[in-house]
Amino acid sequence: MAKQRRSKPNHTMTKTHSRIIFSLNSKGGSGNTAAMVALADFLIHNLGLNPKLVDCDLANKTFGSLSHIFKGTPKLDVRTETGLDDLLAIAKPAELEEEKAGGSRIVLADFGGGNEEDTVRWFNEMYDGLVGHDISFLGIGLLTSNVATAKGIISWSAELRDRISYLIIRNHMAGPNFTYLFETEIGRKFFNASNAPVIDMEKRAQNVQNELVNRGLSLRQAIDAPPDVAGPVLGTFAARVRMRGYVARLEEQFATVTATLAPDLAVPV
């Protein structure tokens, strides 16, 4: 007997809450954009949401950026004095538009390296004025075996404190040594204060990841792409099988932290 095909979930957010999710990027090359791209796919395809994507990584102007992979994604310079104000405009649309759209939304912003100082300054200037507007923030920290990524996460949290929630993604791209954040006193203090959940992102075959970047494709896009778009590497049967595995395992990880990513999801309809 054939299995009944599951329909795509159709979640909606509550009508007041907006969630701004951004990467705590202090060091390039740690997989921030790859994680944010995969998260966008998860929110769209697994939760049936329509996140508003914003590319704030100005150093990455061409290949592999959020706007390269999701065409039409706006570029935003958060290093200007009021640059981050535009995130609020996206998170809280005009009243008429909000009613038409059915409420608030998730904003997914991929920050490039070097934005910490400007982001902290913006929070210091704006956060108190946001009280009562039901906007919350989630910072995603990509952790690799490079100690600099752990120190970057701790530095962000020391400045932003409990004004945001945190999610840590252990990226196994360079091995499984994450001891600095998990086995040092300063790391334990971070987890005690933040109660941040932790998930894992496995290492990807280098030729697959390089082609995803060069061709401007997410894993899901590459799996479904016609041969002329996927190219000779991603278009092979073996590569598609491999990518399906990457998607399944990473989205299982995201599913365990759905309440952190989108805390006000309505019951699926």
C-alpha positions in Angstrom: 0.0 0.0 0.0 1.4 3.4 -1.0 2.2 5.8 1.7 0.1 8.9 1.8 2.2 11.9 0.8 2.6 14.5 3.5 1.5 18.0 2.7 3.8 20.9 3.2 3.2 22.5 6.6 1.6 25.9 6.6 2.5 27.7 9.7 1.8 31.3 10.5 3.3 33.7 13.0 1.3 35.5 15.6 0.0 38.9 14.6 2.3 40.9 16.9 5.7 39.3 17.1 8.6 40.0 14.8 11.8 37.9 15.1 15.1 39.3 13.7 17.7 36.6 13.3 21.2 37.6 12.5 24.7 35.9 12.4 27.2 36.7 15.1 30.0 36.9 12.6 33.4 38.0 13.9 35.5 35.9 11.5 34.9 35.1 7.8 35.2 31.6 6.5 33.4 29.9 9.5 30.3 28.9 7.5 28.0 31.8 8.5 26.4 32.2 5.1 26.1 28.5 4.5 24.2 28.1 7.7 21.9 31.1 7.0 21.1 29.8 3.5 20.3 26.4 5.0 18.1 28.1 7.7 16.2 30.1 5.0 15.5 26.9 3.2 14.3 25.2 6.4 12.0 28.1 7.3 10.5 28.1 3.8 10.2 24.4 3.0 9.7 22.8 6.5 7.8 25.5 8.3 6.0 27.1 5.4 7.1 30.5 6.5 8.2 33.4 4.3 11.2 34.9 6.0 12.4 38.3 4.8 16.0 37.9 3.8 18.6 40.7 4.1 22.2 40.4 2.9 24.4 42.5 5.2 27.7 41.0 4.2 29.1 43.7 2.0 32.6 42.1 1.8 31.0 39.3 -0.1 29.7 41.1 -3.2 29.5 38.2 -5.7 29.7 34.5 -5.2 28.0 32.6 -2.4 26.3 35.6 -0.7 22.7 35.5 0.5 21.7 37.8 -2.3 23.6 35.7 -4.9 21.7 32.5 -3.8 18.3 34.1 -3.2 17.8 36.5 -6.1 16.2 39.8 -5.1 17.5 39.8 -1.5 18.4 43.4 -0.7 21.9 44.4 0.3 22.1 46.5 3.5 25.1 48.4 4.9 24.8 48.1 8.7 28.0 50.0 9.2 26.3 53.4 8.5 24.9 55.3 11.5 21.3 54.3 10.9 21.9 51.2 8.7 20.3 48.8 11.1 17.2 51.0 11.2 16.2 49.4 7.9 15.9 46.0 9.7 13.1 47.5 11.8 11.3 48.8 8.7 11.4 45.2 7.3 10.4 43.6 10.6 7.5 46.0 11.3 5.9 47.0 8.0 3.3 49.7 7.6 0.0 49.0 9.3 -1.9 48.4 6.1 0.8 46.1 4.7 0.9 44.2 8.0 -2.8 43.5 7.9 -2.6 42.4 4.3 0.4 40.1 5.1 -1.3 38.5 8.0 0.9 39.8 10.8 4.5 40.0 11.7 7.4 38.1 10.2 10.9 36.6 10.6 13.8 38.6 9.3 16.9 36.7 8.4 20.0 38.9 8.2 23.5 37.5 7.2 26.1 39.8 8.8 29.6 40.0 7.4 32.7 40.1 9.6 33.5 43.4 11.3 30.0 44.5 12.1 30.1 43.9 15.9 31.0 47.4 16.9 28.3 49.0 14.8 25.7 46.5 15.9 26.4 47.0 19.6 26.3 50.7 19.2 22.9 50.4 17.5 21.5 48.2 20.3 22.7 50.7 22.9 20.9 53.5 21.1 17.7 51.7 20.1 16.9 48.8 22.4 15.2 50.7 25.2 13.0 52.4 22.6 11.8 49.1 21.3 10.1 48.1 24.6 6.5 47.4 24.0 6.9 46.7 20.3 7.2 42.9 20.5 10.3 42.6 18.5 12.8 40.0 19.6 16.3 39.1 18.4 18.2 35.9 17.9 22.0 35.8 17.3 23.4 32.7 15.6 27.0 31.9 16.4 29.0 29.6 14.1 31.6 27.7 16.1 34.5 25.9 14.5 37.7 24.4 15.9 39.3 27.8 15.4 39.4 29.4 18.9 38.7 32.8 17.3 35.1 31.8 16.5 34.5 30.9 20.2 36.1 34.2 21.3 33.9 36.1 18.8 30.7 34.6 20.2 31.8 35.4 23.8 32.7 39.0 22.7 29.2 39.5 21.1 27.4 38.1 24.2 29.4 40.3 26.6 28.1 43.4 24.7 24.6 42.3 23.8 24.0 40.3 27.0 20.3 39.3 27.5 19.0 41.7 24.9 19.0 38.8 22.4 18.7 35.1 22.5 21.5 32.8 21.2 21.8 29.7 19.1 25.2 28.0 18.6 25.9 25.9 15.5 29.0 23.7 15.8 30.4 23.6 12.2 32.5 20.5 11.8 34.2 21.8 8.7 37.6 21.7 10.3 37.1 18.9 12.9 35.2 18.4 16.1 37.4 20.3 18.6 35.1 22.9 20.3 36.7 22.7 23.7 37.3 26.5 24.2 33.6 27.3 24.4 32.5 24.1 26.2 35.4 23.4 28.6 36.6 26.8 29.8 35.3 28.9 32.6 34.4 31.7 30.3 32.6 29.4 28.0 30.6 27.8 30.8 29.6 31.3 32.0 28.3 32.1 28.5 26.1 29.0 28.5 24.9 29.5 32.1 23.9 33.1 31.3 22.4 32.5 27.8 21.0 29.0 28.0 21.8 28.8 24.3 20.8 25.6 22.5 23.5 23.9 20.4 23.1 22.1 17.1 25.6 20.6 14.6 26.4 21.2 10.9 28.5 18.5 9.3 31.5 19.1 7.0 30.5 19.1 3.3 32.6 17.6 0.5 34.8 20.5 -0.7 33.9 20.1 -4.4 30.2 20.2 -3.6 30.5 23.3 -1.4 32.7 25.1 -3.9 30.2 24.5 -6.7 27.3 25.7 -4.5 29.1 28.9 -3.9 30.2 29.4 -7.5 26.8 28.7 -9.0 24.8 30.6 -6.4 22.7 27.6 -5.2 21.4 26.4 -1.9 21.5 22.7 -1.2 17.7 22.4 -1.9 18.0 24.5 -5.1 20.9 22.4 -6.4 19.0 19.1 -5.7 16.1 20.3 -7.9 18.2 22.2 -10.5 18.2 21.1 -14.2 21.5 19.8 -15.4 22.5 23.0 -17.1 22.1 24.9 -13.9 23.5 22.3 -11.5 26.5 21.7 -13.7 28.8 18.6 -14.1 29.6 18.3 -10.4 26.3 19.0 -8.7 24.3 17.4 -11.4 25.6 13.9 -10.9 23.4 11.2 -9.2 26.0 10.8 -6.4 26.2 14.5 -5.7 22.4 14.8 -5.5 22.3 11.8 -3.1 25.0 13.4 -1.0 23.2 16.8 -0.9 19.9 15.2 0.1 21.7 13.6 3.0 23.1 17.0 4.0 19.7 18.6 3.9 17.9 15.8 5.8 20.5 15.8 8.7 20.8 19.6 9.0 17.1 20.2 8.9 16.6 17.5 11.6 19.0 19.7 13.7 17.0 22.9 12.9 13.8 21.1 13.8 15.0 20.5 17.4 15.3 24.3 17.9 12.1 25.5 16.1 10.9 27.1 19.4 14.1 29.2 19.4 14.0 30.1 15.8 10.3 31.0 15.6 8.9 31.1 19.2 5.4 32.2 18.2 4.4 29.8 15.5 0.7 29.1 15.3 -0.6 25.5 15.1 -0.2 24.2 11.5 -3.4 24.5 9.4 
